[in-house]
Amino acid sequence: NTLESQATAIRNFVIKKHNFHLPPVSRKVIAFFYIIIVLNVLIAFTVVTVPQVVESWRYLKQIMLSDNPYVELASSICGFIGPDGTARLEVLLSSLYGDAPKVMKGIEAPMLTHTLQSSLKGYVLAA
């Protein structure tokens, strides 16, 4: 009842302030629109979220099934930041870890792959 009295007070305020008469709306109409809005929000959330989850799962599955997941990770980083950014990242990581990478044929970012493999191997083994 307090919600109804607040709605009536707001309606009366709008009528007095703006001299605008609002048509009476039944509770069924308000409930109908409320349900429609909630369903639209749920559908929009699902349409946006589900494709992202599916894409992330495909990427994770690709990495898990790979012979060397560090190659996949380095390729993803290389694709994301580009060749120039990858070269800078390779220099930064090799200066931090200080070891000269082995040359790997046919890999997009061999230094980055080796550095990731050497730096993350301890975390993977600990897990």
HUMO-V235895 format. One record per residue. N is the residue number from 1. RES is the residue in one letter. SS is DSSP state (H for helix, E for strand, - for the rest). D_LAST is the distance of its C-alpha to the last C-alpha in whole Angstrom. Layout:
N,RES,SS,D_LAST / N,RES,SS,D_LAST
//
This chain:
1,N,-,57 / 2,T,H,56 / 3,L,H,54 / 4,E,H,58 / 5,S,H,60 / 6,Q,H,57 / 7,A,H,57 / 8,T,H,61 / 9,A,H,61 / 10,I,H,59 / 11,R,H,62 / 12,N,H,65 / 13,F,H,63 / 14,V,H,63 / 15,I,H,66 / 16,K,H,68 / 17,K,H,66 / 18,H,H,66 / 19,N,-,69 / 20,F,-,67 / 21,H,-,67 / 22,L,-,64 / 23,P,-,64 / 24,P,-,64 / 25,V,-,60 / 26,S,-,60 / 27,R,H,56 / 28,K,H,56 / 29,V,H,56 / 30,I,H,53 / 31,A,H,51 / 32,F,H,51 / 33,F,H,50 / 34,Y,H,47 / 35,I,H,46 / 36,I,H,46 / 37,I,H,44 / 38,V,H,42 / 39,L,H,41 / 40,N,H,41 / 41,V,H,39 / 42,L,H,36 / 43,I,H,37 / 44,A,H,37 / 45,F,H,33 / 46,T,H,32 / 47,V,H,34 / 48,V,H,32 / 49,T,H,29 / 50,V,H,28 / 51,P,H,29 / 52,Q,H,26 / 53,V,H,24 / 54,V,H,25 / 55,E,H,25 / 56,S,H,21 / 57,W,H,20 / 58,R,H,22 / 59,Y,H,20 / 60,L,H,17 / 61,K,H,18 / 62,Q,H,20 / 63,I,H,17 / 64,M,H,15 / 65,L,H,18 / 66,S,-,19 / 67,D,-,19 / 68,N,-,17 / 69,P,H,15 / 70,Y,H,16 / 71,V,H,20 / 72,E,H,20 / 73,L,H,18 / 74,A,H,21 / 75,S,H,23 / 76,S,H,22 / 77,I,H,23 / 78,C,H,26 / 79,G,H,27 / 80,F,H,27 / 81,I,H,28 / 82,G,H,30 / 83,P,H,31 / 84,D,H,33 / 85,G,H,30 / 86,T,H,27 / 87,A,H,29 / 88,R,H,29 / 89,L,H,25 / 90,E,H,25 / 91,V,H,28 / 92,L,H,26 / 93,L,H,22 / 94,S,H,24 / 95,S,H,26 / 96,L,H,23 / 97,Y,H,21 / 98,G,-,25 / 99,D,-,24 / 100,A,-,26 / 101,P,-,25 / 102,K,-,26 / 103,V,-,28 / 104,M,-,27 / 105,K,-,29 / 106,G,-,29 / 107,I,-,26 / 108,E,-,27 / 109,A,-,26 / 110,P,H,25 / 111,M,H,24 / 112,L,H,22 / 113,T,H,20 / 114,H,H,20 / 115,T,H,19 / 116,L,H,16 / 117,Q,H,15 / 118,S,H,15 / 119,S,H,14 / 120,L,H,11 / 121,K,H,10 / 122,G,H,9 / 123,Y,H,6 / 124,V,H,5 / 125,L,H,5 / 126,A,H,4 / 127,A,-,0
//
